[in-house]
Amino acid sequence: MTAESTVPFPGAQHQDRGFSSVSVMPPRGAAPGFRYPVRGRPARLASPVPLLLADGVAALPAGLTLLGTPLPALSVSLLVAASLLPRPDGVRPPAGILDELPAVCGRIAVTWLALAALMAAYRPDHALSVHILLAGFAVQAAVGCALRGAVHARRRTALLRHPHTALVIGPAATAQRVAAAVLRHPECGVRPVGVVADRPDGTGSLPVLTTGEEVQRATIQNGVSAVLAVHPSVRTEQGPLLRALAESGYVIWEVDTDTPSYGSRGRLAGFPCRRLRMAAPRHVGVGKRALDILVSGTLLLLISPVLMACAVVLRICDGPGVVFRQERIGKGGKPFTLLKFRTHRPADAHEAATRWSVANEHEMRGFCRMLRRTSLDELLQLWNVLRGDMSLVGPRPERPYFVAQFSRAHPGYAARHRMRTGITGLAQVHGLRGDTSIEDRCRFDNAYIDDWSLWQDVCILLRTAAALVRPTGS
């Protein structure tokens, strides 16, 4: 669960990377991490409510096939409730009913099969026949697809009349090429109005914006509501700019012009694309914090005898100073004091703060080696989680000295601090512990934040628990 390694890391003082290769800078006098002023409220993705209502309404005529069965009202209510359950349809540009047909039919089939199973368990003598199942499925699928098709048609008409204006960020030639392709396909519902690049290249018809003032002016004058990041390196090189736009409410799409596909994420004028979240999802807070409090509080109560035993044995074996306290960087770059059981004594505070690892297992006492190999020395961090300094799952926190070094060497490293740091994380369950690539950890951590879900947290916790059965140390 830890991220410490076994070699020193040479470094220098902290330095703000700025906007890297693209010379887009904040307005004069603005603080780093500035926010772009927004005229009104930027356009958001289409609400899922109309599609959910279409699914719910489709369940009503399908319920007519159940009138001759026991408890028809309850059965119809279950159908409607199942249809209204929110589900991830994917974050993508406007789709059509043909794109959704397999998923819609699959959900309806599962709903009817579940209803049949419940009916058979409750009233075995009145189990739903195959004919009723097929008829109900056919009616609900037909009505549901028709209503969903009407919703999509209405949305496409609205986007043709009022497309989302967008800025295209990336190398000038590539950005102009993508912008031209999008303009040739108005059905995408996106109208590029400018390109953000380091320098004009003399091609393309859209103006090239090279300063923060120009970007700021263009977003206001054109009512920009979306951003297209069109080059793989833009996400890291232009991280501060994209995060400033994302925090101001702009929808950001990552458009890949090099790789064949992003799977089912969606396409824009034929280019694979996906929604890019540069800020932590807004719905993370309540659910994630509730999980942290529930799990950490319960574990602290259950393992308190283990913690007490470890503290007593460590005191006897290694003298006073059982708890190791160290400053780490948490969410938003805010420092906090991380707690661990002390398994090694650095020569001084400077060594503890600036040496990549101060632990030499050959010099440790046997009990200290056991604590590290089983990750029991990390259990005190449950108190950090309960206090709100950390989360159970998230990027591993690092010391200020190394945050400065890694932020300078890896453009996407600072973006890890969009979310609370964690005891374990996606990088750790993929084997990125100890002396492993910081670039790989950074990529996994940002992918975790971009694609966060509560279920993903549960899966990572389960995988971490499974890994503790076969401890390898930290």
C-alpha positions in Angstrom: 0.0 0.0 0.0 3.0 2.4 0.3 4.9 4.2 -2.4 8.3 4.3 -0.8 11.2 2.9 -2.7 14.8 1.9 -1.9 17.0 4.5 -3.8 17.7 8.1 -3.2 16.2 10.6 -5.7 18.3 13.5 -6.8 16.4 16.8 -7.1 16.1 20.5 -7.1 13.9 23.2 -5.6 10.2 23.4 -6.5 9.5 25.1 -9.8 6.1 25.9 -11.3 6.0 24.2 -14.7 3.4 26.7 -16.1 1.9 25.8 -19.5 4.9 23.9 -21.0 5.2 24.1 -24.8 2.1 26.2 -25.4 2.7 29.8 -24.3 -0.7 30.4 -22.9 -0.2 32.3 -19.7 -2.6 33.7 -17.1 -3.7 37.3 -17.4 -1.2 39.7 -15.8 -1.6 39.8 -12.0 -3.6 36.6 -11.9 -2.6 33.8 -9.6 -1.4 30.5 -10.9 -4.3 28.2 -11.5 -6.5 31.1 -12.6 -10.2 30.6 -13.5 -11.6 31.9 -16.8 -14.6 34.2 -16.2 -17.7 32.7 -17.8 -20.6 34.5 -19.4 -23.7 32.9 -17.9 -23.4 29.2 -17.4 -21.5 27.0 -19.8 -23.6 24.4 -21.6 -23.6 21.0 -20.0 -24.1 17.5 -21.4 -27.7 16.6 -22.1 -29.6 15.5 -19.1 -30.3 11.7 -18.7 -33.8 12.5 -17.3 -35.7 12.4 -20.7 -34.1 9.0 -21.6 -35.0 7.6 -18.1 -38.5 8.9 -18.5 -38.8 7.3 -21.9 -37.7 4.0 -20.4 -40.2 4.3 -17.6 -43.1 5.2 -19.8 -42.2 2.2 -22.1 -42.7 -0.2 -19.2 -46.3 0.8 -18.7 -47.8 -0.7 -22.0 -45.5 -3.7 -21.5 -47.2 -4.2 -18.2 -50.5 -4.8 -19.9 -49.3 -8.3 -20.8 -49.3 -9.0 -17.0 -52.9 -8.2 -16.4 -53.9 -11.9 -16.1 -51.1 -12.7 -13.7 -51.1 -12.5 -9.8 -50.3 -9.0 -8.4 -50.2 -7.2 -11.8 -49.9 -3.8 -10.2 -46.9 -4.8 -8.2 -45.3 -6.4 -11.3 -45.8 -3.3 -13.4 -44.4 -1.1 -10.5 -41.3 -3.3 -10.5 -40.9 -2.9 -14.2 -41.2 0.8 -14.1 -38.8 1.1 -11.1 -36.2 -1.1 -12.8 -36.5 1.0 -16.0 -35.9 4.2 -14.0 -32.7 3.0 -12.3 -29.8 5.2 -13.3 -27.1 3.4 -15.3 -23.9 4.5 -17.0 -24.7 5.0 -20.6 -21.2 6.4 -21.2 -20.1 10.0 -21.5 -20.0 10.6 -25.2 -21.2 13.0 -28.0 -24.9 12.7 -29.2 -25.8 9.1 -30.1 -28.7 7.5 -31.9 -31.1 4.7 -30.9 -29.2 2.3 -33.2 -26.1 2.8 -31.1 -28.0 2.1 -27.9 -30.2 -0.8 -29.2 -28.1 -3.7 -27.9 -27.8 -2.1 -24.4 -31.5 -1.1 -24.3 -32.7 -4.6 -25.3 -30.2 -6.2 -22.9 -31.5 -4.2 -20.0 -35.1 -5.0 -20.8 -34.4 -8.7 -21.2 -32.6 -8.8 -17.8 -35.5 -6.9 -16.2 -38.1 -9.4 -17.5 -36.1 -12.4 -16.6 -35.6 -11.0 -13.0 -39.4 -10.4 -12.8 -40.1 -14.0 -14.0 -37.7 -15.3 -11.4 -39.3 -13.4 -8.6 -42.8 -14.5 -9.7 -41.7 -18.1 -9.9 -40.2 -17.9 -6.4 -43.3 -16.1 -4.9 -46.1 -17.9 -6.8 -44.7 -21.1 -8.4 -48.2 -22.1 -9.6 -48.5 -18.8 -11.6 -45.0 -18.5 -13.1 -44.8 -16.3 -16.2 -45.1 -18.2 -19.5 -42.6 -17.9 -22.3 -45.3 -16.2 -24.4 -45.9 -13.5 -21.8 -42.2 -12.9 -21.4 -41.6 -12.6 -25.2 -44.7 -10.3 -25.6 -43.7 -8.1 -22.7 -40.1 -7.8 -23.9 -41.2 -7.0 -27.5 -43.7 -4.3 -26.4 -41.3 -2.6 -24.0 -38.4 -2.8 -26.5 -40.5 -1.3 -29.3 -42.0 1.5 -27.3 -38.8 2.2 -25.5 -36.8 2.4 -28.7 -39.4 4.7 -30.3 -39.4 7.1 -27.4 -35.6 7.1 -27.1 -35.4 7.8 -30.8 -37.7 10.7 -30.4 -35.6 12.1 -27.6 -32.4 11.8 -29.7 -34.0 13.3 -32.7 -35.1 16.3 -30.7 -31.6 16.7 -29.3 -30.0 16.5 -32.7 -32.4 19.2 -34.1 -31.6 21.4 -31.1 -27.8 21.0 -31.6 -28.1 21.7 -35.3 -29.8 25.0 -34.5 -27.6 25.9 -31.5 -24.3 23.9 -31.6 -21.8 24.1 -28.8 -19.1 26.5 -29.6 -15.7 25.1 -28.9 -12.0 25.9 -28.7 -9.5 23.3 -30.1 -6.3 22.9 -28.1 -3.2 21.3 -29.6 -0.4 21.7 -32.2 -1.7 24.2 -34.8 -1.7 21.9 -37.8 -3.4 19.0 -36.1 -5.9 21.3 -34.3 -6.9 23.0 -37.6 -7.3 19.6 -39.3 -9.7 18.4 -36.5 -11.6 21.7 -36.5 -12.1 21.6 -40.3 -13.4 18.0 -40.0 -15.8 18.9 -37.2 -17.1 22.0 -39.2 -17.8 19.7 -42.2 -20.1 17.6 -39.9 -22.6 20.0 -38.2 -24.5 16.9 -37.0 -21.8 16.6 -34.3 -23.4 19.6 -32.6 -20.0 21.3 -32.1 -18.7 24.4 -33.8 -15.0 25.3 -33.3 -14.3 29.0 -33.2 -10.6 29.1 -32.5 -7.4 27.1 -32.0 -5.1 27.4 -29.0 -1.5 26.6 -29.9 2.1 27.8 -29.2 2.4 29.6 -32.6 0.4 30.0 -35.8 1.4 27.8 -38.7 -0.2 29.7 -41.5 -2.8 26.9 -42.3 -6.4 26.6 -41.5 -9.2 29.2 -41.4 -9.6 29.5 -37.6 -7.7 32.1 -35.6 -4.8 30.8 -33.5 -4.8 32.0 -29.9 -1.4 32.1 -28.2 -1.9 34.0 -25.0 -4.2 33.7 -22.0 -5.8 37.1 -22.8 -6.8 35.9 -26.2 -8.2 32.6 -24.9 -10.1 34.5 -22.2 -11.5 37.0 -24.7 -12.5 34.2 -27.2 -14.4 32.2 -24.5 -16.5 35.2 -23.6 -17.1 36.7 -27.0 -18.1 33.4 -28.6 -20.0 31.9 -25.7 -17.6 28.9 -25.7 -19.0 25.9 -23.7 -16.7 23.0 -24.8 -13.0 22.4 -25.4 -11.4 19.8 -27.8 -8.0 18.6 -26.7 -6.7 17.0 -29.9 -3.2 15.7 -29.2 -2.1 13.0 -26.8 0.5 15.2 -25.1 -1.9 18.1 -24.6 -3.4 16.4 -21.5 -0.1 16.6 -19.7 1.6 19.7 -21.3 -1.5 21.8 -21.1 -2.8 20.4 -17.7 -3.0 23.8 -16.0 -4.9 25.4 -18.9 -7.3 22.4 -19.2 -7.9 22.3 -15.4 -8.6 26.1 -15.3 -11.2 25.6 -18.1 -12.7 22.5 -16.5 -13.0 24.2 -13.1 -14.8 27.1 -14.8 -17.4 24.6 -16.1 -16.3 23.9 -19.6 -16.9 20.4 -21.1 -13.6 19.0 -22.3 -13.4 16.3 -24.9 -10.1 14.4 -25.6 -9.9 13.7 -29.4 -7.3 11.2 -30.5 -6.0 11.6 -34.0 -3.4 8.8 -33.8 -5.0 5.7 -32.4 -7.7 3.8 -34.2 -10.3 3.7 -31.4 -11.4 4.6 -27.9 -13.7 1.6 -27.8 -17.3 2.5 -27.1 -16.5 6.0 -25.7 -17.8 7.8 -28.8 -16.7 9.5 -32.0 -16.6 13.1 -33.1 -16.5 13.6 -36.9 -15.0 10.1 -37.1 -12.3 10.8 -34.5 -12.3 8.6 -31.3 -13.1 10.8 -28.4 -14.0 10.7 -24.7 -15.0 13.1 -22.0 -11.9 14.3 -20.1 -12.3 15.3 -16.4 -9.5 17.5 -15.3 -11.1 18.2 -12.0 -12.3 15.5 -9.5 -15.9 14.5 -10.2 -18.2 16.7 -8.2 -20.3 13.8 -6.9 -17.2 12.2 -5.3 -17.5 13.9 -2.0 -20.5 12.4 -0.1 -20.3 8.8 -1.2 -16.6 8.5 -1.0 -16.4 10.2 2.4 -19.2 8.0 3.7 -17.3 4.9 2.6 -14.1 6.2 4.2 -15.8 6.9 7.6 -17.7 3.6 7.7 -14.8 1.4 6.7 -12.0 3.2 8.6 -14.1 3.6 11.8 -15.2 0.0 11.8 -11.6 -1.3 11.1 -10.2 0.9 13.9 -12.6 -0.6 16.4 -12.0 -4.1 15.2 -8.2 -3.9 15.0 -7.5 -1.7 18.1 -6.2 -4.7 20.0 -3.8 -5.5 17.1 -2.6 -1.8 17.1 -2.1 -1.9 20.8 -0.1 -5.1 20.6 2.1 -3.8 17.8 2.8 -0.6 19.7 3.8 -2.5 22.9 6.1 -5.0 21.1 7.6 -2.2 19.1 8.3 -0.2 22.2 10.0 -3.2 23.9 12.0 -4.1 20.8 13.0 -0.6 19.5 12.6 1.8 22.3 10.5 5.0 22.6 9.0 6.7 19.6 6.6 4.1 18.4 4.6 6.4 16.1 6.3 7.9 13.0 5.0 11.3 11.9 5.9 12.8 8.6 4.6 15.7 6.5 2.9 14.7 3.3 1.1 16.6 0.6 -2.7 15.9 0.3 -5.6 17.2 -1.7 -5.1 20.6 -3.3 -1.4 20.6 -2.3 -2.3 21.0 1.4 0.2 19.4 3.8 -0.8 17.0 6.6 0.9 14.8 9.1 0.9 11.1 8.1 1.0 8.5 10.8 2.8 5.1 10.7 4.4 2.7 13.1 8.1 3.5 13.2 10.1 0.7 11.6 13.4 2.6 11.0 15.1 5.6 12.5 16.6 8.0 10.0 19.8 9.8 10.9 18.1 13.2 11.1 15.0 15.1 9.9 16.7 16.2 6.7 17.3 12.6 5.7 13.7 11.6 6.5 12.4 14.5 4.3 14.8 14.3 1.4 16.0 10.7 1.0 13.7 8.7 -1.3 13.9 5.8 1.2 15.5 5.7 4.6 14.7 2.0 5.2 17.3 -0.7 5.0 15.6 -4.0 5.8 19.0 -5.6 6.6 19.4 -3.1 9.5 15.9 -3.5 10.8 14.9 -5.7 13.7 12.9 -8.7 12.9 9.6 -7.3 14.2 10.0 -4.1 12.2 10.7 -6.1 9.0 7.5 -8.1 9.7 5.5 -4.9 10.1 6.7 -3.5 6.8 6.3 -6.8 4.8 2.7 -7.2 6.1 1.9 -3.5 5.7 0.8 -3.5 9.4 2.9 -0.3 9.8 0.4 1.5 7.6 -2.7 0.7 9.7 -2.3 3.9 11.7 -3.2 5.8 8.5 -6.8 4.7 9.1 -6.8 7.5 11.7 -5.7 9.9 8.9 -8.7 8.6 6.8 -11.1 9.1 9.7 -9.9 12.6 10.3 -10.3 13.5 6.6 -6.6 14.0 5.8 -6.7 11.0 3.5 -9.1 8.5 1.8 -9.0 4.8 1.8 -8.4 4.8 -2.0 -6.5 7.5 -3.9 -3.1 8.5 -5.1 -0.4 7.8 -2.5 0.8 10.9 -0.7 4.4 12.0 -1.0 6.7 14.3 0.9 6.9 18.0 -0.2 10.5 17.6 -1.4 9.6 14.9 -3.8 6.3 16.4 -4.9 8.4 19.4 -6.1 10.8 17.0 -8.0 8.1 14.8 -9.5 5.9 17.8 -10.5 8.8 19.2 -12.4 9.8 16.0 -14.1 6.3 14.7 -14.9 3.8 17.3 -16.1 0.8 15.3 -14.9 2.0 14.6 -11.4 0.5 17.7 -9.8 -2.9 16.7 -11.2 -3.0 13.8 -8.7 -3.8 16.3 -6.0 -7.3 16.9 -7.4 -8.5 14.2 -5.0 -7.7 13.1 -1.5 -4.6 10.9 -1.3 -5.2 7.3 -0.2 -3.8 4.3 1.7 -4.1 2.3 -1.5 -4.9 3.1 -5.1 -5.1 1.9 -8.7 -1.4 2.2 -9.2 -0.7 0.1 -6.1 -3.0 -2.8 -7.1 -1.2 -2.8 -10.5 2.1 -3.5 -8.8 3.4 0.1 -8.8 4.9 0.1 -5.3 8.4 0.6 -4.1 11.1 1.4 -6.7 8.8 1.7 -9.7 8.1 4.2 -12.5 6.8 7.5 -11.2 5.4 8.2 -14.7 3.4 5.0 -14.6 2.1 5.8 -11.2 1.1 9.2 -12.3 -0.8 7.8 -15.3 -2.7 5.3 -13.2 -3.5 7.8 -10.5 -4.9 10.3 -13.0 -6.9 7.6 -14.8 -8.4 6.6 -11.5 -9.5 10.2 -10.8 -10.8 10.7 -14.3 -12.9 7.4 -14.2 -13.8 7.5 -10.5 -16.7 5.6 -9.3 -17.7 4.2 -5.8 -17.7 0.7 -7.2 -14.1 1.2 -8.5 -13.1 2.1 -4.9 -14.7 -1.1 -3.6 -12.9 -3.2 -6.2 -9.6 -1.6 -5.3 -10.1 -2.2 -1.6 -11.0 -5.9 -2.3 -7.9 -6.3 -4.5 -5.8 -4.7 -1.8 -7.2 -7.1 0.8 -6.4 -10.0 -1.5 -2.8 -8.8 -2.0 -2.3 -8.6 1.8 -2.8 -12.3 2.0 0.4 -12.6 0.0 2.4 -9.7 1.3 5.5 -8.6 -0.5 6.6 -5.7 1.6 6.6 -2.0 0.8 
